Amino acid sequence: MKYLKKLTLVAMSAILSGGCSTPSYIAAGVQYSNPSWAPPYSEGVRYYYLPDIEVYYDLSDPEFIYLDNGQWSFSPLLPPIYAGYDLFNSFVISLQWNVYQPWMHHQYYVAHYPRYYYHNIYPNNFSTMRGFNENDRHPVYRRPEDRDKMNDLRKIEIPRRNAPVPRQPQAPHYYGKDIGRPVKVRPQMKENKQERKKIVRPQ
């Protein structure tokens, strides 16, 4: 029963991510499918971070990870409050390839990448950007040929819930941290493969 439930969630996620046409990549022995809403895939990346809504995305499962009543929740869909969020037009951080469960170190990511921080760092061209890649430390720009593709993909019917409650942009100064700079992956932020534990998902 659990196996069938997992297959159903994976299938649903695949449909929402663009179906069979979604490109797949093999990294660290695991095959990742890059969702259609994401920027071009960077080799080895397992996690994305969406700073505007403070949500993570795990390519290996695949699922969104977000705070819900003080606990981290896992779902193939965005939480109801962000059901109307336009993923195809979102700003996405490709996290460093060697980080593990970045949401467990959320204080670093929310400090380095406050909501809408790129509006201040790239005021002249943030509208053409898709995100930032921590691995090569460069912004990721939207390619002109991608625009038509994204418009077509956006037409695919995706289950919608109530529209999200608008949130005010966060100031670009956050406790004196280096805004927009890659998070330094400390030893405790890497996966300990000798003591690997399966993440317990809420039922």
Secondary structure as UniProt FT lines:
FT   HELIX           2..16
FT   TURN            17..18
FT   HELIX           19..21
FT   STRAND          24..27
FT   TURN            28..29
FT   STRAND          30..33
FT   TURN            36..37
FT   TURN            43..44
FT   STRAND          47..50
FT   TURN            51..54
FT   STRAND          55..58
FT   TURN            59..62
FT   STRAND          63..68
FT   TURN            69..70
FT   STRAND          71..75
FT   HELIX           80..82
FT   TURN            83..84
FT   HELIX           87..89
FT   STRAND          92..94
FT   TURN            97..98
FT   HELIX           102..105
FT   HELIX           106..112
FT   TURN            115..117
FT   HELIX           118..121
FT   TURN            123..125
FT   HELIX           126..128
FT   STRAND          129..133
FT   TURN            134..137
FT   STRAND          138..141
FT   HELIX           144..154
FT   TURN            175..176
FT   TURN            179..180
FT   HELIX           187..189
FT   HELIX           193..195
//
